[in-house]
Amino acid sequence: MRSEQKNNRGVLLINLGSPDSTSVKDVRRYLAEFLMDKRVIDAPFPIRCFIVYGCILPFRPKQSAEAYEKIWTDAGSPLISNGFSVQQSLQERLGLPVELAMRYQNPSAEKAVSNLADKGVDEILVVPLFPHYAMSSYGTAVTKVKSARDRSAPGISLSVVSPYYADPDYINALVGSANQEMPEEFDHLLFSFHGLPERHLRKTDPTGCHCLVEKDCCSRESPAHATCYRAQCFKTVEAVATKMEIPETRYSTAFQSRLGRDPWLKPYTDEAIARLAQQGVRRLVVMCPAFVADCLETIEEIGIRGREIFHENGGEQFRLIPCLNDHPLWLEALENMAAQRGFKSGVPVGAEQNG
């Protein structure tokens, strides 16, 4: 228990990031920072440079810029504009300073930490906007905030919210937001999560012998699950499907956004969508629980390309459930995460539980 001395507290929300614009130049700069992160492409630096600058950046930025143009709004990137909406609403709810940061590009983690320091904050609660642990999302975001703190405000202490893939408030938010969008009649619900290379699961397995090694590894309890993205995704699916009372025969899980030739988590979403249509599913609903805000991967990859794949293979009705975005139940979940750790105006300093 900490002493009841007065502390100035603040909250930092951090997501992945987005280019500053849809120009090829800005997209290239964003992709370079993203892909050169050793937690994303986890190869030795010389090999990573060859892959990124020799194989990807000469071609990918133009293609990605065209994709971003399809989702860009008058307010800019949906991921960024939604993030600011959540930040402002959460600040009003908590009565404390709240800043938004992106792991890559802007608003930067350095600027967010500096802004909180300028407001007299001496303790920050970091809320990674990634419900599930992966070294290429949650892990790198937390590392970035700690590095930014060390450089610009080393006197500030940090508390970090642990992955909340099974948190009741997060599950309630997913179910509540989905129920508002679910059609009355549907044949199948597909849960699509961002993919990961299989080697990432092995790298973050503290036992070194469980993930993708043990038979039915995700259903067998293990210390590895604390950092196993795949097991945590399945836990989310199970909780949501149970609460929505959807039988096992009417939902499934897949993983999207693979890159390169190495094995990624399967089944792949694009192949799953095609297969479901070919098997007679005519009314498909897709939900993306790993993304708390709509972005390129949900709006364009699933909402546009996924829909096309479904129709090309005989499907008829395709519904993409929007992400949590600034849904009131999601704001309530974030408020509770902060309040339970003492990060709310009027909550005693000793109330926090560090994640």
Residue, then its C-alpha position, 0 to 999 in steps of 0.5 A: m500500500r502506498s502512502e496517501q500523498k498527493n500524486n498527479r496522475g495521467v493516462l496514456l493510450i497507445n495504438l499501432g499507428s498510421p501514415d500522416s497522409t495517403s501520399v506514397k512518401d508518407v506511407r513509405r516513411y510509416l512502413a519503414e518505421f513499422l517494418m524495421d522494428k525488430r519485434v515486427i520483422d525479427a531478423p538480424f539487422p542486415i537481413r531486416c534491411f535487405i527485406v524492408y529496403g530491398c524487397i518491400l519498400p520499392f513496391r509496397p508503398k504505392q499499393s498501400a497508399e491506394a488502399y489507404e485512400k479508400i478508407w481516408t476520411d475528412a478527419g484523416s486516418p480513421l484509426i487516429s481520429n477515433g483515437f482522439s475521440v476516445q482520448q477526449s471522452l476518457q479524459e472527461r470520464l476520469g477527470l485526469p489528463v489523457e494522452l494518445a500515442m502511436r507506436y509508429q509516426n504521429p502522435s508520437a509516444e515522446k510527445a504524449v509523455s512530454n505533454l503529460a509531464d508539462k501538465g505536472v503528471d508524475e505517474i502514468l497509466v499506460v493502456p496498450l490498445f491491444p487486448h491480446y499479447a504479441m511482441s509485435s503489438y503490445g510488446t513493442a508499444v510498451t517498450k516504446v513508451k518506456s523508452a520515451r519516458d526514459r528520454s524525456a521524463p525519467g522521473i515519471s513512474l509507469s504502470v501498464v495494463s496487462p492484456y485484457y483479452a478475457d476482461p469482463d468489461y472488454i467482453n461486454a463491450l464486444v458483445g454489446s457493440a456486436n448485438q447492435e450490428m448483428p443481422e436478425e438472420f445469419d449463417h456463420l460468424l467469423f472471428s478474424f484476428h490479426g495474424l502472426p508468424e508462428r515463430h513469434l509464438r515460439k519466441t514468446d513461450p517462456t517454457g520453450c516447449h508448449c506453444l505449437v509443440e504440445k497437442d491442443c496447446c491452446s486448450r491445455e493450461s500453461p504458463a505460456h498462455a500469459t504471452c500466447y497471442r493465439a491462446q488469448c484470441f481463442k479465450t476471447v472467442e469462447a467468451v464472446a460466443t458463449k455470451m452471445e449464445i452462438p453454437e460452436t457449429r455457427y462460428s469459427t476463428a481465422f487470422q488475417s494480414r500475413l506477410g512473407r512466405d514463413p508460416w503464419l497462424k492458420p487458418y488464413t482469413d481470406e481462405a476461410i471466407a472463400r471456403l465458407a462461401q463454397q460450403g454453402v454459407r450465404r449470410l456471413v458476419v465477420m468480427c475483428p476483436a483484436f482491433v479496438a478501432d477500425c483501420l486499414e485491416t478492418i475497413e479495407e482488408i475485410g470490409i472491401r476485399g473480404r466482401e469481394i472474396f465472399h461474393e466471388n465464391g457464391g456468398e450473398q450477404f456479408r456484414l462486417i461488425p464495426c470495431l469498438n471505436d468510441h462505443p459507450l461500453w468500450l469507454e466504460a471498460l477503459e474507465n474501469m481499467a483506470a479507476q481500478r488502478g486508482f487513475k480517476s479523480g477522487v480515487p485514493v492513491g493506494a487503490e491502484q493495481n499495477g498491470 
